[in-house]
Amino acid sequence: MDKKIYLKTVLEWREKLYTYYIGYEKYVKILVKFIMALVAFYMVSNQLPYQNKLEKPWILLGLSLIGTILPYSILVLLVTLTVVFQIYFLSPVLAAMTAVFAFVLYLMVARYDQKSIVAVVFLPIFIIWKIPFAIALVLGLLFGPTSILTAACGVVMYYILQAVKNIQIGQESNVTDILSLVQLFLDRIIKNQNMYVMLAAIVAVVFVTWFIRTRKMSYAFEIAILAGTVCGILMLLFGNLVYESEFSIMWVFLGSLLSGVIGYIVHFMHMVLDYGQTEDVQFEDDDYYYYVRAVPKMKMTIENKKIKKIYSNKGNTQSRRTYERNMSNRNRP
Protein backbone atom coordinates (compact mmCIF):
# COMPACT_ATOMS: atom_id res chain seq x y z
CA MET A 1 0.00 0.00 0.00
CA ASP A 2 1.26 3.42 -0.94
CA LYS A 3 2.46 5.50 2.00
CA LYS A 4 0.10 8.40 1.25
CA ILE A 5 -2.91 6.08 0.92
CA TYR A 6 -1.98 4.33 4.18
CA LEU A 7 -1.63 7.66 6.01
CA LYS A 8 -4.98 8.82 4.57
CA THR A 9 -6.68 5.62 5.77
CA VAL A 10 -5.20 5.90 9.26
CA LEU A 11 -6.22 9.57 9.53
CA GLU A 12 -9.74 8.73 8.38
CA TRP A 13 -10.05 6.09 11.09
CA ARG A 14 -8.69 8.58 13.60
CA GLU A 15 -11.30 11.15 12.59
CA LYS A 16 -14.05 8.53 12.82
CA LEU A 17 -12.97 7.57 16.33
CA TYR A 18 -12.79 11.22 17.30
CA THR A 19 -16.26 11.83 15.87
CA TYR A 20 -17.70 8.91 17.82
CA TYR A 21 -15.92 10.13 20.93
CA ILE A 22 -17.41 13.60 20.62
CA GLY A 23 -20.85 12.11 20.06
CA TYR A 24 -20.65 9.84 23.10
CA GLU A 25 -18.07 11.76 25.16
CA LYS A 26 -19.99 11.56 28.43
CA TYR A 27 -20.45 7.79 28.25
CA VAL A 28 -16.92 7.11 27.01
CA LYS A 29 -15.44 9.03 29.95
CA ILE A 30 -17.59 7.07 32.40
CA LEU A 31 -16.57 3.76 30.81
CA VAL A 32 -12.86 4.65 30.80
CA LYS A 33 -13.00 5.74 34.42
CA PHE A 34 -14.80 2.54 35.41
CA ILE A 35 -12.15 0.42 33.66
CA MET A 36 -9.35 2.39 35.35
CA ALA A 37 -10.95 1.93 38.78
CA LEU A 38 -11.53 -1.78 38.14
CA VAL A 39 -7.91 -2.33 37.09
CA ALA A 40 -6.63 -0.40 40.13
CA PHE A 41 -8.70 -2.33 42.69
CA TYR A 42 -7.99 -5.66 40.99
CA MET A 43 -4.24 -5.03 41.11
CA VAL A 44 -4.48 -4.14 44.82
CA SER A 45 -6.26 -7.42 45.57
CA ASN A 46 -3.83 -9.34 43.36
CA GLN A 47 -0.60 -7.85 44.75
CA LEU A 48 -1.73 -7.65 48.40
CA PRO A 49 -3.86 -10.78 48.93
CA TYR A 50 -4.04 -10.47 52.71
CA GLN A 51 -7.84 -10.10 52.88
CA ASN A 52 -9.68 -12.34 50.44
CA LYS A 53 -12.93 -10.37 50.60
CA LEU A 54 -11.58 -7.90 48.07
CA GLU A 55 -11.16 -10.75 45.59
CA LYS A 56 -14.92 -11.26 45.38
CA PRO A 57 -16.23 -9.95 42.03
CA TRP A 58 -19.19 -8.09 43.50
CA ILE A 59 -16.94 -6.16 45.89
CA LEU A 60 -14.52 -5.26 43.08
CA LEU A 61 -17.40 -4.12 40.89
CA GLY A 62 -18.95 -2.16 43.75
CA LEU A 63 -15.71 -0.32 44.53
CA SER A 64 -15.17 0.36 40.84
CA LEU A 65 -18.67 1.82 40.46
CA ILE A 66 -18.10 4.03 43.50
CA GLY A 67 -14.77 5.16 42.07
CA THR A 68 -16.45 5.97 38.75
CA ILE A 69 -18.67 8.66 40.27
CA LEU A 70 -15.85 10.23 42.30
CA PRO A 71 -13.28 12.81 41.13
CA TYR A 72 -9.89 11.37 40.24
CA SER A 73 -8.28 12.82 43.37
CA ILE A 74 -10.83 11.04 45.59
CA LEU A 75 -10.47 7.84 43.55
CA VAL A 76 -6.73 7.87 44.27
CA LEU A 77 -7.49 8.37 47.97
CA LEU A 78 -9.96 5.46 47.91
CA VAL A 79 -7.38 3.16 46.29
CA THR A 80 -4.84 4.27 48.93
CA LEU A 81 -7.27 3.43 51.73
CA THR A 82 -7.86 0.02 50.16
CA VAL A 83 -4.10 -0.62 50.10
CA VAL A 84 -3.79 0.28 53.79
CA PHE A 85 -6.83 -1.89 54.58
CA GLN A 86 -5.24 -4.90 52.86
CA ILE A 87 -1.90 -4.44 54.63
CA TYR A 88 -3.64 -4.15 58.00
CA PHE A 89 -4.47 -7.87 57.88
CA LEU A 90 -0.77 -8.60 57.42
CA SER A 91 0.49 -6.24 60.10
CA PRO A 92 -1.16 -3.24 61.78
CA VAL A 93 2.29 -1.66 62.25
CA LEU A 94 3.13 -1.91 58.55
CA ALA A 95 -0.33 -0.60 57.70
CA ALA A 96 0.26 2.45 59.89
CA MET A 97 3.69 3.08 58.36
CA THR A 98 2.34 2.68 54.84
CA ALA A 99 -0.55 5.05 55.62
CA VAL A 100 1.87 7.73 56.83
CA PHE A 101 4.06 7.50 53.71
CA ALA A 102 1.09 7.21 51.34
CA PHE A 103 -0.81 10.17 52.72
CA VAL A 104 2.29 12.39 52.76
CA LEU A 105 2.84 11.55 49.09
CA TYR A 106 -0.85 12.08 48.35
CA LEU A 107 -0.90 15.50 50.00
CA MET A 108 2.21 16.56 48.09
CA VAL A 109 0.70 15.64 44.74
CA ALA A 110 -2.75 17.00 45.60
CA ARG A 111 -1.14 20.30 46.55
CA TYR A 112 0.98 20.81 43.42
CA ASP A 113 -0.46 18.68 40.61
CA GLN A 114 -4.16 17.81 40.60
CA LYS A 115 -4.32 17.17 36.85
CA SER A 116 -2.10 14.08 36.72
CA ILE A 117 -2.73 12.74 40.23
CA VAL A 118 -4.14 9.45 38.90
CA ALA A 119 -0.60 8.57 37.75
CA VAL A 120 0.32 7.95 41.40
CA VAL A 121 -1.86 4.83 41.23
CA PHE A 122 -1.09 3.69 37.70
CA LEU A 123 2.67 4.19 37.63
CA PRO A 124 3.20 1.35 40.18
CA ILE A 125 0.85 -0.81 38.08
CA PHE A 126 2.83 -0.09 34.91
CA ILE A 127 6.07 -0.88 36.74
CA ILE A 128 4.58 -4.28 37.60
CA TRP A 129 3.69 -4.70 33.91
CA LYS A 130 7.32 -3.85 32.98
CA ILE A 131 6.37 -0.71 30.97
CA PRO A 132 6.94 2.16 33.45
CA PHE A 133 8.09 4.61 30.79
CA ALA A 134 4.65 4.56 29.13
CA ILE A 135 3.19 6.64 31.98
CA ALA A 136 6.32 8.83 32.10
CA LEU A 137 6.09 9.59 28.36
CA VAL A 138 2.38 10.44 28.61
CA LEU A 139 3.06 12.76 31.53
CA GLY A 140 5.80 14.52 29.59
CA LEU A 141 3.63 14.82 26.47
CA LEU A 142 0.37 16.00 28.02
CA PHE A 143 1.29 17.73 31.27
CA GLY A 144 3.73 20.27 32.64
CA PRO A 145 6.91 19.93 34.69
CA THR A 146 4.93 19.56 37.94
CA SER A 147 4.03 16.03 36.77
CA ILE A 148 7.62 15.09 37.68
CA LEU A 149 6.50 15.17 41.32
CA THR A 150 3.57 12.89 40.52
CA ALA A 151 5.84 10.40 38.77
CA ALA A 152 8.35 10.44 41.63
CA CYS A 153 5.61 9.78 44.21
CA GLY A 154 4.31 6.89 42.10
CA VAL A 155 7.75 5.26 42.02
CA VAL A 156 8.22 5.65 45.78
CA MET A 157 4.75 4.19 46.39
CA TYR A 158 5.64 1.12 44.33
CA TYR A 159 8.77 0.39 46.37
CA ILE A 160 6.90 0.97 49.63
CA LEU A 161 4.51 -1.79 48.63
CA GLN A 162 7.42 -3.99 47.55
CA ALA A 163 9.01 -3.51 50.98
CA VAL A 164 5.76 -4.63 52.62
CA LYS A 165 5.54 -7.74 50.46
CA ASN A 166 9.16 -8.80 51.10
CA ILE A 167 9.10 -8.55 54.91
CA GLN A 168 8.67 -11.72 56.91
CA ILE A 169 6.11 -10.97 59.61
CA GLY A 170 6.50 -12.54 63.06
CA GLN A 171 4.78 -11.98 66.37
CA GLU A 172 4.78 -8.30 67.36
CA SER A 173 4.53 -9.07 71.05
CA ASN A 174 6.48 -6.17 72.55
CA VAL A 175 7.94 -2.76 71.84
CA THR A 176 11.28 -4.22 70.75
CA ASP A 177 9.64 -6.36 68.07
CA ILE A 178 7.64 -3.40 66.80
CA LEU A 179 10.73 -1.18 66.61
CA SER A 180 12.66 -3.93 64.81
CA LEU A 181 9.85 -4.24 62.28
CA VAL A 182 9.78 -0.49 61.72
CA GLN A 183 13.56 -0.39 61.27
CA LEU A 184 13.44 -3.30 58.83
CA PHE A 185 10.67 -1.60 56.85
CA LEU A 186 12.60 1.66 56.63
CA ASP A 187 15.80 -0.14 55.63
CA ARG A 188 13.98 -1.95 52.81
CA ILE A 189 12.95 1.43 51.42
CA ILE A 190 15.89 3.71 52.14
CA LYS A 191 18.61 1.22 51.19
CA ASN A 192 16.89 0.01 48.03
CA GLN A 193 19.21 0.96 45.17
CA ASN A 194 16.64 -0.16 42.57
CA MET A 195 14.28 2.53 43.82
CA TYR A 196 16.81 5.32 43.32
CA VAL A 197 17.73 4.11 39.83
CA MET A 198 14.09 3.77 38.75
CA LEU A 199 13.26 7.13 40.34
CA ALA A 200 16.06 8.84 38.43
CA ALA A 201 15.06 7.12 35.18
CA ILE A 202 11.35 8.04 35.45
CA VAL A 203 12.11 11.65 36.40
CA ALA A 204 14.59 11.92 33.52
CA VAL A 205 12.08 10.51 31.01
CA VAL A 206 9.34 12.94 32.09
CA PHE A 207 11.69 15.93 32.07
CA VAL A 208 13.39 15.13 28.74
CA THR A 209 10.04 14.43 27.04
CA TRP A 210 8.48 17.63 28.35
CA PHE A 211 11.55 19.76 27.62
CA ILE A 212 11.97 18.64 24.00
CA ARG A 213 8.29 18.72 23.07
CA THR A 214 8.11 22.38 24.20
CA ARG A 215 11.01 23.41 21.92
CA LYS A 216 10.36 25.46 18.78
CA MET A 217 11.37 22.91 16.18
CA SER A 218 9.76 20.58 13.70
CA TYR A 219 8.69 17.13 14.91
CA ALA A 220 9.30 18.15 18.51
CA PHE A 221 6.75 15.67 19.87
CA GLU A 222 8.10 12.70 17.92
CA ILE A 223 11.70 13.54 18.87
CA ALA A 224 10.64 13.97 22.50
CA ILE A 225 9.16 10.44 22.62
CA LEU A 226 12.28 8.93 21.05
CA ALA A 227 14.64 10.90 23.30
CA GLY A 228 12.65 10.06 26.43
CA THR A 229 12.64 6.35 25.61
CA VAL A 230 16.38 6.25 24.89
CA CYS A 231 17.07 8.27 28.04
CA GLY A 232 15.13 5.78 30.16
CA ILE A 233 17.02 2.81 28.67
CA LEU A 234 20.40 4.44 29.29
CA MET A 235 19.51 5.34 32.87
CA LEU A 236 18.49 1.78 33.75
CA LEU A 237 21.55 0.30 32.04
CA PHE A 238 23.77 2.80 33.86
CA GLY A 239 22.13 1.76 37.14
CA ASN A 240 22.83 -1.90 36.42
CA LEU A 241 26.50 -1.17 35.74
CA VAL A 242 27.31 1.35 38.46
CA TYR A 243 24.88 0.66 41.31
CA GLU A 244 24.37 -3.06 40.66
CA SER A 245 20.63 -2.70 40.38
CA GLU A 246 18.68 -5.78 39.34
CA PHE A 247 16.75 -4.76 36.23
CA SER A 248 16.38 -7.42 33.53
CA ILE A 249 18.20 -6.29 30.38
CA MET A 250 15.59 -7.98 28.19
CA TRP A 251 12.69 -6.18 29.88
CA VAL A 252 14.59 -2.90 29.88
CA PHE A 253 14.64 -2.98 26.06
CA LEU A 254 11.28 -4.67 25.42
CA GLY A 255 9.42 -2.63 28.03
CA SER A 256 10.99 0.62 26.83
CA LEU A 257 10.17 -0.19 23.21
CA LEU A 258 6.55 -0.94 24.08
CA SER A 259 6.40 2.25 26.16
CA GLY A 260 7.63 4.24 23.17
CA VAL A 261 4.95 2.68 20.94
CA ILE A 262 2.28 3.60 23.51
CA GLY A 263 3.67 7.13 23.63
CA TYR A 264 3.43 7.48 19.83
CA ILE A 265 -0.15 6.12 19.85
CA VAL A 266 -1.19 8.60 22.54
CA HIS A 267 0.44 11.45 20.62
CA PHE A 268 -1.19 10.36 17.35
CA MET A 269 -4.65 10.23 18.90
CA HIS A 270 -4.10 13.53 20.71
CA MET A 271 -2.59 15.62 17.93
CA VAL A 272 -0.94 15.18 14.52
CA LEU A 273 0.87 18.17 13.01
CA ASP A 274 1.36 18.79 9.31
CA TYR A 275 4.89 20.23 9.21
CA GLY A 276 4.74 20.48 5.42
CA GLN A 277 2.22 23.34 5.76
CA THR A 278 4.19 25.35 8.33
CA GLU A 279 3.74 29.11 7.99
CA ASP A 280 5.63 32.05 9.48
CA VAL A 281 3.09 34.72 10.37
CA GLN A 282 3.81 38.34 11.31
CA PHE A 283 1.38 40.77 12.90
CA GLU A 284 1.40 43.66 15.34
CA ASP A 285 -0.62 45.44 17.98
CA ASP A 286 -0.12 48.76 19.77
CA ASP A 287 2.79 47.49 21.84
CA TYR A 288 4.48 44.57 20.04
CA TYR A 289 5.38 43.18 16.65
CA TYR A 290 4.93 39.40 16.58
CA TYR A 291 6.72 36.66 14.66
CA VAL A 292 4.72 33.42 14.93
CA ARG A 293 5.36 30.02 13.41
CA ALA A 294 2.03 28.28 12.81
CA VAL A 295 1.92 24.50 12.28
CA PRO A 296 -1.57 23.25 11.28
CA LYS A 297 -3.07 20.13 12.77
CA MET A 298 -3.44 17.34 10.25
CA LYS A 299 -7.07 16.37 9.65
CA MET A 300 -8.80 14.22 7.08
CA THR A 301 -12.30 14.83 5.80
CA ILE A 302 -14.38 11.67 6.03
CA GLU A 303 -16.32 10.84 2.89
CA ASN A 304 -19.93 10.52 3.88
CA LYS A 305 -22.16 9.62 0.96
CA LYS A 306 -25.85 9.43 1.84
CA ILE A 307 -28.96 9.47 -0.33
CA LYS A 308 -31.62 11.54 1.25
CA LYS A 309 -35.16 10.54 0.43
CA ILE A 310 -37.24 13.70 0.34
CA TYR A 311 -40.68 12.44 -0.72
CA SER A 312 -42.53 9.26 -0.08
CA ASN A 313 -44.45 7.51 -2.89
CA LYS A 314 -47.59 9.31 -1.83
CA GLY A 315 -45.77 12.63 -1.85
CA ASN A 316 -44.36 11.94 -5.33
CA THR A 317 -47.86 11.13 -6.70
CA GLN A 318 -49.30 14.31 -5.26
CA SER A 319 -46.42 16.38 -6.63
CA ARG A 320 -46.87 14.85 -10.10
CA ARG A 321 -50.60 15.59 -10.08
CA THR A 322 -49.98 19.20 -9.03
CA TYR A 323 -47.45 19.60 -11.83
CA GLU A 324 -49.85 18.19 -14.46
CA ARG A 325 -52.66 20.45 -13.22
CA ASN A 326 -50.46 23.54 -13.45
CA MET A 327 -49.34 22.63 -16.98
CA SER A 328 -52.92 22.09 -18.16
CA ASN A 329 -53.97 25.46 -16.72
CA ARG A 330 -51.05 27.12 -18.43
CA ASN A 331 -52.02 25.63 -21.84
CA ARG A 332 -55.61 26.89 -21.70
CA PRO A 333 -56.40 29.85 -23.98
Long-range contacts (C-beta under 8 A, 24 or more apart in sequence): 8-300, 11-272, 11-298, 11-299, 11-300, 12-300, 12-302, 14-268, 14-269, 14-272, 14-300, 15-299, 15-300, 15-301, 15-302, 16-302, 17-269, 19-302, 30-68, 33-67, 33-68, 33-72, 33-75, 34-64, 34-65, 34-67, 34-68, 36-67, 36-75, 36-118, 36-122, 37-63, 37-64, 37-65, 37-66, 37-67, 37-68, 37-75, 38-64, 39-125, 40-67, 40-75, 40-79, 40-121, 40-122, 40-125, 41-67, 41-79, 41-82, 43-125, 43-128, 44-79, 44-82, 44-83, 44-86, 45-86, 47-128, 47-161, 47-165, 48-83, 48-86, 48-87, 48-90, 48-161, 48-164, 48-165, 49-86, 50-86, 50-87, 50-88, 50-89, 50-90, 51-85, 51-86, 51-88, 51-89, 54-82, 54-86, 72-117, 72-118, 73-110, 73-114, 73-117, 75-118, 75-121, 76-106, 76-117, 76-118, 76-120, 76-121, 77-106, 79-121, 80-106, 83-161, 87-164, 90-164, 90-169, 91-167, 91-169, 91-172, 91-181, 92-172, 93-172, 93-178, 93-181, 93-182, 94-164, 94-167, 94-169, 94-181, 94-185, 97-182, 97-185, 98-160, 98-161, 98-164, 101-156, 101-157, 101-160, 102-157, 102-160, 105-153, 105-156, 105-157, 106-153, 108-149, 108-153, 109-149, 109-150, 109-153, 112-146, 112-149, 113-143, 113-146, 113-147, 113-149, 113-150, 115-143, 115-147, 116-142, 116-143, 116-146, 116-147, 116-150, 117-150, 119-147, 119-150, 119-151, 119-154, 120-150, 120-153, 120-154, 120-157, 121-154, 122-154, 123-150, 123-151, 123-154, 123-155, 123-157, 123-158, 123-202, 124-154, 124-155, 124-157, 124-158, 124-161, 127-155, 127-158, 127-198, 128-158, 130-251, 130-254, 130-255, 131-255, 131-258, 131-259, 131-262, 132-198, 132-201, 132-202, 132-255, 132-259, 133-201, 133-202, 133-205, 133-228, 133-229, 133-232, 133-255, 133-256, 133-259, 133-260, 133-263, 134-258, 134-259, 134-262, 134-263, 136-202, 136-205, 136-206, 136-209, 136-228, 136-232, 136-259, 137-205, 137-209, 137-225, 137-228, 137-229, 137-259, 137-260, 137-262, 137-263, 137-266, 138-262, 138-263, 138-266, 139-206, 139-209, 139-210, 140-205, 140-206, 140-207, 140-208, 140-209, 140-210, 140-213, 140-224, 140-228, 141-209, 141-210, 141-213, 141-221, 141-224, 141-225, 141-263, 141-266, 141-267, 141-270, 142-266, 142-270, 143-210, 144-210, 145-207, 145-210, 147-206, 147-210, 148-203, 148-206, 148-207, 151-202, 151-203, 151-206, 152-199, 152-202, 152-203, 154-202, 155-195, 155-198, 155-199, 155-202, 156-189, 156-195, 156-199, 158-198, 159-189, 159-192, 159-194, 159-195, 159-198, 160-189, 162-188, 162-192, 163-188, 163-189, 163-192, 193-239, 193-243, 193-244, 193-245, 194-239, 194-245, 194-246, 194-247, 196-239, 196-243, 197-235, 197-236, 197-238, 197-239, 197-240, 197-243, 197-245, 197-247, 198-236, 198-239, 198-245, 198-247, 200-235, 200-239, 201-231, 201-232, 201-235, 201-236, 201-239, 202-232, 204-231, 204-232, 204-235, 205-229, 205-231, 205-232, 205-235, 209-263, 216-293, 218-275, 218-278, 218-295, 219-275, 221-267, 221-271, 221-273, 222-264, 222-267, 225-260, 225-263, 225-264, 225-267, 226-260, 228-260, 228-263, 229-256, 229-257, 229-259, 229-260, 229-263, 232-256, 232-259, 271-297, 272-297, 272-298, 273-297, 273-298, 274-298
